[in-house]
Amino acid sequence: MKKLFLLTALFVAAAFPSCSKHDNVETPDLPDPQPLAIAFADGNSLLLNMNESKTVNYTITGGSDKTVVKAELQIPDDAYTVETTPSSTSEGTITITAQTPETENCVIVTVSDGSQTVTAEIAVSTNAISEEDKLAITFAEGNSLEFNVGETQTVHYTITGGSASNVVKAEMQNLDDSYTLKTTPTSATEGTITIMAQMPSTENCVIVTVSDGNRSITAKIDVTLKASFDGKTVVVVTPGTLSQLLANYDESSITELTVIGNLNDADIVTLKSLPNLAVLDMENANLEELPTEAFKGKTSLTSVKLPKTLKAIGSYAFSGCSSLTSVKIPDGVTTIWTDAFWGCSSLTSVTIPDSVTVIWWFAFSGCSSLTSVKIPDGVMTIRDGAFTDCSSLTSIMIPDSMTEIGGIAFQYCSNLKSITIGSSVTTIGASAFSDCSSLTSIYCKAIVPPSVSIHGAFNGVSATLYVPTGSKAAYTAADEWKNFSNIFEMD
């Protein structure tokens, strides 16, 4: 039995070789996977003309049914557009379009099959535009025009290097009513721009934009008024030259004058020297501040329109202009300086714009014909004596924006019957409304009684005081306010 067992074991061992012997048996090599790659039939470098498109055919090897191709610019900009169109997982096209001239970039192509990723590059560059292909516009009448007021001129333009899609747009650089424009194309490459000077500032610019759908350019036409004087209207191109324009004219005959253009202090002196000037229109003149004593004592002046560009009216600018009946203060004026209209005894009305923040000392003092004044919402302070001796004033409204009424904000306004004091007023100066003998009603909108000078703000006044509901007790206990015998609450 023992022999039989040994024989059986030997037989089994012979039939099944050991692992070590099995490891030494040579097996055939399997082929490595093919590496992922992309090739471009049209090469890796392209030169394009502007607005030209080129198509690059690509072939992918070593990919799979999951292969994805992505193409994008190395430097993102608008110089080129790139579009990828696969026809299968191994073939397709990349379309590249040049948008601007004389540019260089690189298209980065990324290929991925889920397990491998490779990149390749296509260098792209664009030719310069030839002179005949460049988009341009020229003006037959040149790029600089001079006008008389009310004059119309026509500019003929020609476009080169454009297309049938050309669009021309003309607009003023400074948007105002100084010039009007009309563009009239007669073809895709020609047309006219009609320019009319109305009542303008002396200098401006027409901006002309030309677009052919892919490109845009701009050009400009400088426009200016001619210096001139026709006896009624004077155009001053260069500040300080008004006297030269009037030199050969009988100045004593000038009673009405419209001034257009660029002024300085010297020109104001010239205007003041015109002996019989009564009506002055400077609405379309360029001047930011009317100088101190600009028209002081000019008794011939009856009506004035101030420049739209004005920011401040200087001290004593119209003081003593006893014949001045009306003045137009433009929007944009922020300050009316000391004694600006002092003694304008014929001034019947004045409109103060919302832009004014301070009315300085005695600004309208002695304007004895002034019947009404509307203080705009922007005013924060009325300084001492601003409306003193305005004996014809019957009513005045002080806005909620104001915080301080200066001493003496209406003394001796003997016809003033009613005043409304805004809710933000905290201080009323000495004798602010003293001797306003006709004052019968005072409406004070401040819930907390404003502080009143110990020298009194309402001396000689016996009016009825109206205060906000719920605040009567505070007014009854407050210095100076408690002197009113009739205090009533109202909403």
Number of C-alpha atoms within 10 A of each C-alpha: 6 6 7 8 10 11 12 10 11 10 11 11 11 9 9 9 10 10 8 8 8 10 9 8 7 7 7 5 6 6 6 6 8 9 11 19 18 20 14 19 11 13 13 15 13 16 14 20 18 22 14 13 15 16 16 17 16 18 16 19 14 14 23 15 10 11 19 17 23 16 19 17 20 14 13 12 9 10 20 26 16 16 13 17 13 16 9 12 17 20 17 18 18 20 15 20 20 25 20 20 18 15 16 16 17 19 24 16 19 16 20 18 17 12 10 13 16 14 15 15 18 19 16 20 21 23 15 15 15 9 10 10 12 15 19 18 21 15 18 12 13 13 15 13 16 16 18 16 22 11 12 15 13 15 18 17 18 16 20 16 16 23 15 10 11 21 16 24 14 19 17 20 14 14 10 11 12 18 23 14 15 13 18 13 16 9 11 17 19 17 17 18 20 15 20 18 23 16 19 22 23 25 15 19 19 21 16 19 16 20 18 17 12 13 13 15 13 14 15 18 20 16 20 20 23 17 20 17 17 10 16 11 15 20 28 27 20 13 15 17 18 27 16 11 15 17 9 8 13 10 16 11 12 17 17 16 18 18 22 26 26 21 22 18 16 15 17 19 17 15 19 19 15 17 16 17 22 19 18 19 18 18 23 22 24 23 23 17 17 22 19 18 21 21 22 19 19 24 19 18 24 19 19 18 17 22 25 19 17 21 21 19 26 20 24 25 25 28 28 23 24 22 19 25 19 19 18 18 23 21 17 17 23 21 19 25 23 25 26 30 30 28 26 27 24 18 24 19 18 17 16 21 20 16 17 24 21 17 28 22 25 27 29 31 26 27 27 22 18 23 19 18 18 15 22 20 17 17 24 22 19 25 22 25 26 30 31 28 26 27 23 18 25 19 18 18 16 25 21 19 18 24 21 20 28 25 27 26 27 31 28 22 25 21 17 26 18 19 18 17 20 19 20 19 25 16 17 22 22 22 26 28 30 22 21 27 20 17 24 15 18 18 19 20 22 17 17 18 23 23 16 22 18 11 13 19 26 27 17 15 17 19 20 17 19 20 23 18 12 11 18 21 11 15 21 17 12 16 16 20 20 15 14 15 12 12 19 14 14 13 8
